[in-house]
Amino acid sequence: MAQKITKTQRFMMKNWIVQFFRFLYLNTKILFVVAKGHGGTRN
């Protein structure tokens, strides 16, 4: 029996480039927050 693919799964598969850029954006955002808020040797 063939497995049914949901609309969201199909959307994710088609837009892997969008997912990749969103992942990079979130990573840079997290890095900036950590660099600003948790500077160990500052002050």
Secondary structure by P-SEA (a helix, b strand, c coil): cbbbbcaaaaaaaaaaaaaaaaaaaaaaaaaaaaacccccccc
